[in-house]
Amino acid sequence: MQPPEASLAPPSGPGKHSSYDFVDRAPVLAALAGARCVLDLGCGRGDWSLALARAGTPVLAVDRWREGLRWLRQQAGGLPLWACEADLGAPLPLADGAAGGVLLSLVLHHLVASGKAQDLLAQIARLLAPGAVLAIIEFLPVPPPPGPPLAVRLTPAQVLGLASEAGLTGAPPQSIAGHVALYLLRKPA
């Protein structure tokens, strides 16, 4: 896959970077492989969506970045991948239990900063099938660069606390890069 053309430069805020470019991908892809449908929320240019779809996992990629979604649709020819423009701060019109997995990659800290994290995590808990996984990729609270300022990074306790408030359970994260963690959370069966 080639990066988006310069005319499709991502926004300067959310969506600017894809964790796909600098983390160990294997644990993320393994956690979501085989799900009946994965929601990639805040998908950006869709690197994770494409990788999952190429492995045969159906994906609904959601973001508000119109140009990035347009590029993703062009790359997705024939893959089980659908791209949807939507704001994660609004309710997603999907049935309860419709998702076999959800991915939030470098999105949660933005949602916490905007006060939308708890609502979205509650919505994710509603959308997840019993026993399904929510994979959260987030920067660890270590000094940048790379990544956002230290002040907006979340501690593992904060991420697990937010997940617990939404009824999701999980263990401490695993490192997938020197400064990035993967949280695997589940909706109880």
TIVEXKOL-460891 format. One line per 5 residues: number of its first residue (from 1); for each residue z, x, y of N, C-alpha, C, O. Coordinates in nm, 3 decimals. Each point is the difference from the previous one (the first is absolute). Example, Ala and Ser with C-alpha at 12.3 -4.5 7.8 and 13.67 -1.06 7.14 Angstrom:
<rs>
1> 0.780 1.319 -0.569 0.000 -0.089 0.119 0.000 0.090 0.120 0.066 0.104 -0.002 ~ -0.138 -0.139 0.107 0.006 0.082 0.119 0.073 -0.077 0.109 0.017 0.051 0.111 $
</rs>
This chain:
<rs>
1> 0.000 0.084 -0.118 0.000 -0.084 0.118 0.000 0.088 0.123 0.076 0.097 0.009 ~ -0.159 -0.130 0.084 -0.008 0.071 0.126 0.091 -0.069 0.102 0.018 -0.122 -0.007 ~ 0.039 0.197 0.102 0.081 -0.063 0.103 -0.086 -0.089 0.088 -0.122 0.019 0.008 ~ 0.185 -0.116 0.060 -0.076 -0.086 0.090 -0.074 0.082 0.105 0.044 0.108 0.039 ~ -0.155 -0.161 0.005 -0.077 0.067 0.105 0.083 0.004 0.128 0.093 -0.077 0.018 $
6> -0.130 0.170 0.071 0.074 0.015 0.125 0.005 -0.130 0.078 0.099 -0.026 0.069 ~ -0.204 -0.056 -0.078 0.000 -0.126 0.074 0.101 -0.099 -0.057 0.033 -0.100 0.063 ~ 0.015 0.130 -0.182 0.100 -0.086 -0.063 0.137 0.066 0.005 0.083 -0.023 -0.087 ~ -0.060 0.104 0.188 0.128 0.068 0.011 0.113 -0.102 -0.004 -0.006 -0.104 0.065 ~ 0.111 0.134 -0.143 0.111 -0.094 -0.010 0.075 -0.012 0.130 -0.012 0.086 0.088 $
11> 0.090 -0.191 -0.075 0.079 -0.017 0.122 0.096 0.117 0.017 0.027 0.073 -0.095 ~ 0.025 -0.055 0.215 0.088 0.112 0.027 0.141 -0.022 -0.053 0.077 0.095 -0.010 ~ -0.041 -0.217 -0.023 0.132 -0.029 -0.054 -0.007 -0.023 -0.149 -0.050 0.086 -0.072 ~ 0.099 -0.202 0.024 -0.006 -0.028 -0.142 -0.143 0.012 -0.051 -0.095 -0.040 0.067 ~ 0.081 0.096 -0.186 -0.131 0.019 -0.060 -0.062 0.135 0.031 -0.109 0.031 -0.049 $
16> 0.177 0.050 0.129 -0.057 0.128 0.043 -0.019 0.096 -0.117 -0.101 0.070 -0.005 ~ 0.194 -0.066 -0.087 -0.006 0.093 -0.112 0.019 -0.075 -0.130 0.068 -0.103 -0.004 ~ -0.128 0.153 -0.101 0.018 -0.058 -0.132 0.083 0.095 -0.085 -0.032 0.119 -0.011 ~ 0.138 -0.169 -0.047 0.082 0.083 -0.089 -0.083 0.050 -0.117 0.034 0.102 -0.061 ~ -0.139 -0.172 0.029 -0.088 0.037 -0.111 -0.051 0.144 0.015 -0.028 0.067 -0.100 $
21> 0.016 -0.021 0.223 -0.054 0.133 0.027 0.097 0.114 -0.031 -0.045 0.113 -0.018 ~ 0.176 -0.140 0.010 0.092 0.114 -0.010 0.118 -0.019 -0.096 0.097 0.076 0.008 ~ -0.103 -0.174 -0.097 0.109 -0.019 -0.095 -0.051 0.013 -0.144 -0.120 0.001 -0.025 ~ 0.214 0.010 -0.067 -0.032 -0.005 -0.143 -0.032 -0.146 -0.031 0.089 -0.085 0.003 ~ -0.213 0.057 -0.032 -0.047 -0.138 -0.018 0.040 -0.059 -0.135 0.016 -0.122 -0.012 $
26> -0.001 0.205 -0.088 0.019 -0.047 -0.137 0.115 -0.100 -0.016 -0.020 -0.104 -0.062 ~ 0.139 0.131 0.116 0.109 -0.097 -0.020 -0.026 -0.136 0.066 0.042 -0.103 -0.051 ~ -0.111 0.105 0.163 -0.029 -0.124 0.072 -0.100 -0.082 -0.080 0.020 -0.119 -0.024 ~ -0.129 0.184 -0.017 -0.103 -0.071 -0.076 0.053 -0.048 -0.135 -0.034 -0.110 -0.044 ~ 0.118 0.191 -0.021 0.057 -0.041 -0.128 0.091 -0.121 0.015 0.001 -0.088 -0.087 $
31> 0.075 0.082 0.195 0.093 -0.111 0.021 -0.072 -0.133 0.020 0.054 -0.105 -0.034 ~ -0.176 0.109 0.087 -0.072 -0.123 0.032 -0.116 -0.027 -0.097 -0.060 -0.107 0.005 ~ 0.029 0.202 -0.091 -0.113 -0.015 -0.094 0.021 -0.120 -0.091 0.111 -0.026 -0.048 ~ -0.217 -0.046 0.026 0.004 -0.111 -0.093 0.059 -0.128 0.054 0.004 -0.100 -0.071 ~ 0.042 0.100 0.195 0.051 -0.125 0.059 -0.114 -0.100 0.011 -0.115 0.039 0.021 $
36> 0.146 -0.166 -0.034 -0.108 -0.099 0.006 -0.063 -0.007 0.138 -0.118 -0.035 0.012 ~ 0.193 0.068 0.092 -0.053 0.011 0.136 0.103 0.072 0.085 0.118 -0.036 0.001 ~ -0.163 0.140 0.069 0.087 0.075 0.089 -0.035 -0.036 0.144 -0.117 -0.004 0.037 ~ 0.219 -0.022 0.043 -0.018 -0.019 0.143 0.027 0.135 0.066 0.111 0.053 -0.011 ~ -0.210 0.001 0.080 0.017 0.124 0.076 0.016 -0.044 0.146 -0.098 -0.021 0.071 $
41> 0.223 0.009 -0.029 0.032 -0.055 0.132 0.007 0.111 0.104 0.075 0.096 -0.016 ~ -0.154 -0.110 0.122 -0.012 0.106 0.098 -0.087 0.111 -0.059 0.034 0.118 0.011 ~ -0.144 -0.156 -0.073 -0.083 0.091 -0.080 -0.072 0.106 0.082 -0.049 0.098 -0.058 ~ 0.039 -0.112 0.190 -0.073 0.098 0.079 -0.146 0.002 -0.041 -0.065 -0.105 -0.004 ~ 0.013 0.223 -0.026 -0.140 0.009 -0.041 -0.020 -0.029 -0.147 -0.114 -0.005 -0.048 $
46> 0.223 -0.016 -0.026 -0.011 -0.047 -0.137 -0.010 0.105 -0.108 -0.051 -0.029 -0.108 ~ 0.098 0.150 0.132 -0.007 0.104 -0.102 0.071 -0.040 -0.129 -0.055 0.014 -0.109 ~ 0.177 -0.066 0.121 0.075 -0.043 -0.118 -0.068 -0.118 -0.066 -0.008 -0.006 -0.123 ~ -0.042 -0.087 0.202 -0.069 -0.117 -0.055 -0.119 0.043 -0.084 -0.019 -0.049 -0.112 ~ -0.061 0.139 0.165 -0.117 0.048 -0.074 0.039 0.069 -0.129 -0.062 -0.023 -0.104 $
51> 0.165 0.107 0.109 0.043 0.072 -0.121 0.047 -0.098 -0.107 -0.034 0.016 -0.118 ~ 0.112 -0.115 0.157 0.048 -0.099 -0.097 -0.116 -0.082 -0.057 -0.007 -0.022 -0.121 ~ -0.083 -0.022 0.207 -0.113 -0.080 -0.044 -0.092 0.081 -0.092 -0.052 -0.053 -0.098 ~ 0.032 0.180 0.129 -0.084 0.086 -0.086 0.063 0.016 -0.138 -0.071 0.023 -0.098 ~ 0.202 -0.034 0.090 0.069 0.008 -0.130 0.004 -0.136 -0.069 0.056 -0.012 -0.109 $
56> -0.115 -0.091 0.171 -0.008 -0.131 -0.062 0.106 -0.100 0.042 0.001 -0.112 -0.051 ~ 0.087 0.149 0.142 0.104 -0.092 0.047 -0.054 -0.082 0.117 -0.043 0.058 0.099 ~ 0.044 -0.190 -0.109 -0.045 -0.082 0.113 0.093 0.019 0.121 0.122 0.007 -0.015 ~ -0.181 0.001 0.134 0.077 0.028 0.121 -0.041 -0.096 0.111 -0.119 -0.026 0.021 ~ 0.219 -0.025 0.050 -0.021 -0.070 0.126 0.054 0.092 0.108 0.122 0.019 0.011 $
61> -0.211 0.039 0.068 0.035 0.095 0.106 0.015 -0.076 0.131 -0.090 -0.074 0.040 ~ 0.204 0.091 0.026 0.030 -0.075 0.122 0.034 0.096 0.113 0.082 0.090 -0.016 ~ -0.148 -0.110 0.130 0.030 0.079 0.119 -0.056 -0.076 0.120 -0.076 -0.095 -0.016 ~ 0.115 0.138 0.136 -0.055 -0.062 0.121 -0.108 0.087 0.063 -0.058 -0.038 0.102 ~ 0.028 0.154 -0.162 -0.098 0.093 0.052 -0.139 -0.042 -0.051 -0.040 0.036 -0.110 $
66> -0.030 -0.111 0.191 -0.128 -0.060 -0.037 -0.105 0.103 -0.043 -0.067 -0.019 -0.102 ~ 0.052 0.127 0.177 -0.101 0.101 -0.034 0.030 0.068 -0.132 -0.090 0.027 -0.079 ~ 0.219 0.002 0.055 0.039 0.061 -0.126 -0.029 -0.092 -0.118 -0.045 0.046 -0.105 ~ 0.072 -0.176 0.121 -0.029 -0.097 -0.106 -0.150 -0.013 -0.024 -0.045 -0.015 -0.114 ~ -0.031 0.021 0.220 -0.146 -0.006 -0.014 -0.049 0.119 -0.083 -0.083 -0.016 -0.090 $
71> 0.134 0.135 0.121 -0.037 0.120 -0.075 0.044 -0.013 -0.146 -0.076 0.034 -0.092 ~ 0.196 -0.084 0.070 0.051 -0.019 -0.136 -0.090 -0.094 -0.079 -0.030 0.027 -0.117 ~ -0.013 -0.135 0.178 -0.091 -0.093 -0.069 -0.130 0.069 -0.040 -0.054 -0.026 -0.108 ~ 0.004 0.113 0.192 -0.123 0.072 -0.032 0.019 0.094 -0.118 -0.092 0.019 -0.080 ~ 0.209 0.040 0.068 0.029 0.093 -0.110 0.030 -0.071 -0.130 -0.011 0.059 -0.107 $
76> 0.050 -0.186 0.114 0.053 -0.073 -0.115 -0.105 -0.064 -0.088 0.035 -0.068 -0.096 ~ -0.163 0.087 0.125 -0.107 -0.066 -0.074 0.025 -0.010 -0.149 0.006 0.102 -0.069 ~ 0.010 -0.223 0.019 0.016 -0.024 -0.142 0.140 0.020 -0.055 0.025 -0.030 -0.116 ~ 0.067 0.080 0.196 0.137 0.021 -0.047 0.082 -0.128 0.015 -0.035 -0.086 0.080 ~ 0.143 0.072 -0.157 0.087 -0.116 0.014 0.091 0.015 0.122 0.121 0.016 -0.014 $
81> -0.180 -0.021 0.132 0.072 0.027 0.124 -0.046 -0.098 0.107 -0.120 -0.017 0.023 ~ 0.216 -0.046 0.041 -0.026 -0.094 0.109 0.078 0.048 0.120 0.118 0.035 -0.012 ~ -0.182 -0.033 0.129 0.064 0.045 0.123 0.020 -0.118 0.092 -0.090 -0.082 0.020 ~ 0.209 0.072 0.036 0.038 -0.114 0.082 0.063 0.049 0.130 0.093 0.081 -0.002 ~ -0.143 -0.132 0.114 0.059 0.034 0.129 0.116 -0.095 0.027 -0.017 -0.122 0.006 $
86> 0.135 0.179 0.010 0.120 -0.080 0.027 0.107 0.089 0.060 0.002 0.121 -0.022 ~ 0.086 -0.182 0.098 0.116 0.066 0.058 0.116 -0.018 -0.097 0.030 -0.112 -0.041 ~ 0.036 0.221 0.005 0.110 -0.009 -0.095 0.122 -0.072 0.057 0.093 -0.032 -0.073 ~ -0.094 0.007 0.202 0.109 -0.075 0.060 -0.013 -0.150 -0.019 0.093 -0.075 0.032 ~ -0.207 0.031 -0.084 -0.024 -0.143 -0.023 0.006 -0.029 -0.150 -0.024 0.089 -0.081 $
91> 0.057 -0.212 0.044 0.004 -0.035 -0.142 -0.138 0.017 -0.066 -0.102 -0.036 0.058 ~ 0.104 0.090 -0.179 -0.124 0.013 -0.078 -0.017 -0.126 -0.085 0.092 -0.039 -0.072 ~ -0.208 -0.025 0.080 -0.021 -0.126 -0.071 -0.034 0.021 -0.147 -0.110 -0.032 -0.045 ~ 0.207 0.085 -0.029 -0.016 0.024 -0.143 0.111 -0.072 -0.075 0.108 -0.024 0.054 ~ -0.137 -0.009 -0.177 0.097 -0.074 -0.082 0.117 0.087 -0.041 -0.013 0.122 -0.014 $
96> 0.127 -0.184 -0.006 0.117 0.070 -0.053 -0.036 0.066 -0.132 -0.065 -0.061 -0.084 ~ 0.107 0.186 0.066 -0.025 0.071 -0.124 -0.143 0.044 -0.022 -0.036 0.038 -0.111 ~ -0.048 -0.043 0.215 -0.142 0.032 -0.015 -0.028 0.148 -0.020 -0.106 0.037 -0.051 ~ 0.198 0.049 0.091 -0.025 0.144 -0.003 0.066 0.066 -0.120 0.118 -0.020 -0.028 ~ -0.198 0.099 -0.041 0.054 0.080 -0.110 0.056 0.132 0.049 0.064 0.073 -0.076 $
101> -0.086 -0.042 0.203 0.051 0.120 0.063 -0.032 -0.002 0.148 -0.094 -0.067 0.043 ~ 0.172 0.140 0.034 -0.023 0.012 0.144 0.019 0.146 0.038 0.090 0.068 -0.051 ~ -0.176 -0.021 0.142 0.012 0.135 0.053 0.019 -0.009 0.151 -0.075 -0.068 0.069 ~ 0.176 0.139 -0.020 0.024 0.020 0.144 0.001 0.150 0.022 0.100 0.066 -0.028 ~ -0.208 -0.012 0.078 -0.008 0.144 0.018 0.006 0.036 0.149 -0.089 -0.032 0.078 $
106> 0.198 0.099 -0.042 0.025 0.043 0.139 -0.005 -0.116 0.097 -0.052 0.011 0.111 ~ 0.107 -0.125 -0.155 0.000 -0.122 0.079 0.142 -0.045 0.036 0.023 -0.050 0.110 ~ 0.071 0.068 -0.201 0.134 -0.057 0.019 0.067 0.047 0.128 0.062 -0.081 0.069 ~ -0.072 0.208 -0.033 0.067 0.047 0.122 -0.057 -0.070 0.123 0.073 -0.023 0.097 ~ -0.203 -0.011 -0.097 -0.059 -0.074 0.112 0.059 -0.142 0.006 0.029 -0.052 0.108 $
111> -0.013 -0.009 -0.224 0.054 -0.136 -0.006 0.146 -0.004 0.043 0.043 -0.095 0.067 ~ 0.033 0.196 -0.104 0.140 0.008 0.044 0.005 0.012 0.152 0.078 -0.069 0.066 ~ -0.162 0.156 -0.011 -0.001 0.020 0.145 -0.039 -0.126 0.076 0.047 -0.022 0.112 ~ -0.132 -0.061 -0.172 -0.043 -0.124 0.067 0.086 -0.121 -0.036 -0.025 -0.110 0.048 ~ 0.125 0.131 -0.131 0.088 -0.111 -0.038 -0.060 -0.095 -0.102 0.051 -0.111 -0.017 $
116> -0.157 0.151 -0.052 -0.069 -0.088 -0.095 0.024 0.035 -0.146 -0.052 -0.067 -0.089 ~ 0.129 0.171 0.064 0.016 0.049 -0.138 0.064 -0.103 -0.092 -0.050 -0.024 -0.110 ~ 0.160 -0.036 0.153 0.071 -0.091 -0.090 -0.084 -0.122 -0.035 0.001 -0.045 -0.114 ~ -0.073 -0.010 0.211 -0.087 -0.115 -0.028 -0.110 0.037 -0.099 -0.028 -0.076 -0.092 ~ -0.034 0.193 0.112 -0.107 0.038 -0.092 0.055 0.029 -0.139 -0.062 -0.039 -0.099 $
121> 0.175 0.105 0.089 0.057 0.028 -0.133 0.038 -0.130 -0.072 -0.015 -0.009 -0.121 ~ 0.065 -0.090 0.194 0.028 -0.130 -0.061 -0.129 -0.066 -0.048 -0.003 -0.061 -0.107 ~ -0.103 0.074 0.187 -0.129 -0.054 -0.040 -0.055 0.071 -0.124 -0.056 -0.063 -0.089 ~ 0.072 0.196 0.085 -0.043 0.076 -0.117 0.077 -0.045 -0.124 -0.059 -0.018 -0.107 ~ 0.189 -0.002 0.120 0.080 -0.047 -0.113 -0.051 -0.136 -0.049 0.000 -0.026 -0.121 $
126> -0.042 -0.059 0.211 -0.056 -0.130 -0.038 -0.133 0.018 -0.073 -0.027 -0.070 -0.098 ~ -0.056 0.162 0.146 -0.134 0.019 -0.055 -0.001 0.074 -0.134 -0.090 -0.020 -0.081 ~ 0.190 0.104 0.057 0.004 0.077 -0.124 0.031 -0.089 -0.120 0.085 -0.089 0.008 ~ -0.154 0.113 -0.117 0.033 -0.065 -0.126 0.131 0.059 -0.051 0.032 0.114 0.032 ~ 0.045 -0.190 -0.109 0.124 0.056 -0.057 -0.028 0.129 -0.078 -0.091 0.005 -0.082 $
131> 0.170 0.098 0.109 -0.016 0.129 -0.065 -0.103 0.091 0.064 -0.012 0.116 -0.040 ~ -0.063 -0.166 0.138 -0.106 0.080 0.065 0.061 0.102 0.095 0.115 -0.013 0.042 ~ -0.194 0.115 -0.009 0.048 0.113 0.079 -0.052 -0.002 0.144 -0.115 -0.036 0.026 ~ 0.202 0.075 0.064 -0.034 0.031 0.138 0.012 0.151 0.012 0.108 0.055 -0.017 ~ -0.220 0.012 0.048 0.001 0.145 0.022 -0.002 0.025 0.150 -0.092 -0.042 0.070 $
136> 0.194 0.110 -0.022 0.010 0.034 0.142 -0.011 0.151 0.013 0.074 0.075 -0.063 ~ -0.168 -0.031 0.145 -0.016 0.142 0.032 0.047 0.015 0.144 -0.049 -0.067 0.091 ~ 0.145 0.156 -0.071 0.055 0.022 0.134 0.035 0.146 0.021 0.034 0.071 -0.095 ~ -0.043 -0.028 0.220 0.045 0.133 0.037 0.151 0.010 -0.020 0.073 -0.094 0.031 ~ -0.028 0.207 -0.081 0.143 0.026 -0.011 0.055 0.041 0.137 -0.075 0.047 0.085 $
141> 0.205 -0.065 -0.065 0.058 0.036 0.130 0.022 0.152 0.012 0.113 0.048 0.007 ~ -0.224 0.024 -0.005 0.001 0.145 0.023 -0.086 0.026 0.124 -0.090 -0.078 0.030 ~ 0.118 0.185 0.041 -0.074 0.023 0.125 -0.151 0.006 -0.019 -0.050 0.063 -0.093 ~ -0.022 -0.130 0.183 -0.146 0.011 0.000 -0.041 0.132 0.063 0.087 0.071 0.050 ~ -0.211 -0.034 -0.050 -0.113 -0.073 -0.056 -0.009 0.021 -0.150 0.069 0.087 -0.053 $
146> -0.150 -0.159 -0.015 -0.082 -0.111 0.045 0.079 -0.128 0.005 0.117 -0.006 -0.039 ~ -0.182 -0.097 0.088 0.059 -0.132 0.001 0.061 -0.040 0.131 -0.010 0.071 0.100 ~ 0.076 -0.187 -0.102 0.057 -0.056 0.121 0.126 0.076 0.042 0.053 0.080 -0.076 ~ -0.006 -0.107 0.196 0.124 0.064 0.045 0.116 -0.028 -0.095 0.003 -0.104 -0.065 ~ 0.088 0.195 0.058 0.116 -0.012 -0.088 0.078 -0.129 0.028 0.054 -0.060 -0.093 $
151> -0.050 0.018 0.217 0.079 -0.118 0.039 -0.048 -0.129 -0.066 0.079 -0.093 -0.014 ~ -0.206 0.085 -0.028 -0.049 -0.124 -0.061 -0.008 0.008 -0.152 -0.031 -0.100 -0.066 ~ 0.059 0.215 0.010 -0.004 0.013 -0.146 0.120 -0.068 -0.061 0.108 -0.004 0.059 ~ -0.127 -0.049 -0.178 0.105 -0.075 -0.068 0.066 0.085 -0.108 -0.066 0.077 -0.069 ~ 0.196 -0.091 0.056 0.071 0.068 -0.108 -0.022 -0.078 -0.129 -0.032 -0.119 0.005 $
156> 0.049 0.183 -0.119 -0.007 -0.075 -0.125 0.097 -0.118 -0.003 -0.033 -0.107 -0.052 ~ 0.153 0.125 0.106 0.096 -0.111 0.002 -0.052 -0.117 0.082 0.022 -0.116 -0.037 ~ -0.090 0.144 0.148 -0.056 -0.109 0.081 -0.110 -0.074 -0.076 -0.002 -0.124 -0.001 ~ -0.088 0.196 -0.063 -0.108 -0.064 -0.074 0.056 -0.084 -0.114 -0.039 -0.115 -0.018 ~ 0.130 0.172 -0.059 0.058 -0.074 -0.112 0.083 -0.118 0.048 0.004 -0.104 -0.066 $
161> 0.063 0.117 0.181 0.075 -0.110 0.056 -0.089 -0.115 0.043 0.032 -0.116 -0.027 ~ -0.142 0.147 0.093 -0.096 -0.104 0.040 -0.057 -0.071 -0.123 -0.013 -0.122 -0.002 ~ -0.020 0.199 -0.100 -0.054 -0.058 -0.123 0.103 -0.090 -0.067 -0.033 -0.109 -0.047 ~ 0.157 0.154 0.042 0.106 -0.078 -0.062 0.021 -0.132 0.073 0.021 -0.104 -0.064 ~ -0.026 0.105 0.196 0.014 -0.123 0.078 -0.110 -0.100 -0.033 0.020 -0.121 0.013 $
166> -0.136 0.170 -0.056 -0.111 -0.087 -0.038 0.004 -0.039 -0.147 -0.088 -0.071 -0.048 ~ 0.191 0.118 -0.024 0.012 -0.035 -0.142 -0.074 0.093 -0.094 -0.022 -0.035 -0.116 ~ -0.017 0.152 0.165 -0.072 0.097 -0.083 0.095 0.111 -0.040 0.090 0.037 0.075 ~ -0.110 0.017 -0.194 0.088 0.105 -0.051 -0.080 0.127 -0.025 -0.120 -0.004 -0.027 ~ 0.189 0.116 0.035 -0.067 0.127 -0.024 0.097 0.115 -0.002 0.118 -0.015 0.034 $
171> -0.169 0.129 -0.074 0.077 0.123 -0.008 -0.033 0.088 0.120 -0.090 -0.032 0.078 ~ 0.162 0.141 -0.062 -0.034 0.093 0.108 -0.146 0.044 -0.013 -0.057 -0.001 -0.109 ~ -0.002 0.041 0.221 -0.142 0.034 -0.001 -0.028 0.133 -0.068 0.089 0.081 -0.023 ~ -0.217 -0.063 -0.010 -0.045 0.130 -0.048 -0.089 0.062 0.107 -0.071 -0.069 0.071 ~ 0.077 0.201 -0.062 -0.082 0.070 0.097 -0.142 0.009 -0.053 -0.023 0.037 -0.116 $
176> -0.075 -0.072 0.202 -0.141 0.014 -0.037 -0.073 0.096 0.095 -0.121 0.021 -0.011 ~ 0.196 0.035 0.102 -0.043 0.110 0.088 0.130 0.052 0.060 0.103 -0.066 -0.009 ~ -0.108 0.183 0.069 0.123 0.059 0.053 0.072 -0.086 0.100 0.120 0.018 0.023 ~ -0.190 -0.112 0.038 0.057 -0.079 0.108 -0.023 -0.150 -0.020 0.020 -0.079 0.093 ~ -0.063 0.039 -0.213 -0.035 -0.140 -0.028 0.062 -0.043 -0.132 0.002 0.076 -0.097 $
181> 0.049 -0.200 0.095 0.064 -0.054 -0.120 -0.070 -0.126 -0.048 -0.062 -0.073 0.078 ~ 0.072 0.049 -0.207 -0.049 -0.122 -0.063 0.120 -0.079 -0.051 0.081 0.050 -0.078 ~ -0.071 -0.174 0.124 0.103 -0.093 -0.045 -0.068 -0.102 -0.090 -0.099 -0.061 0.039 ~ 0.151 0.042 -0.159 -0.051 -0.101 -0.090 0.107 -0.107 -0.015 0.107 0.023 -0.057 ~ -0.138 -0.140 0.109 0.093 -0.112 0.005 -0.057 -0.114 -0.082 -0.121 -0.015 -0.009 $
186> 0.207 -0.064 -0.051 -0.047 -0.109 -0.085 0.064 -0.132 0.039 0.113 -0.007 0.049 ~ -0.192 -0.096 -0.072 0.056 -0.134 0.009 0.060 -0.030 -0.136 -0.068 0.015 -0.102 ~ 0.194 -0.058 0.097 0.062 -0.027 -0.129 -0.081 -0.102 -0.081 -0.056 -0.095 0.054 ~ 0.053 0.118 -0.184 -0.076 -0.090 -0.091 0.070 -0.133 -0.015 -0.048 -0.087 -0.072 $
</rs>
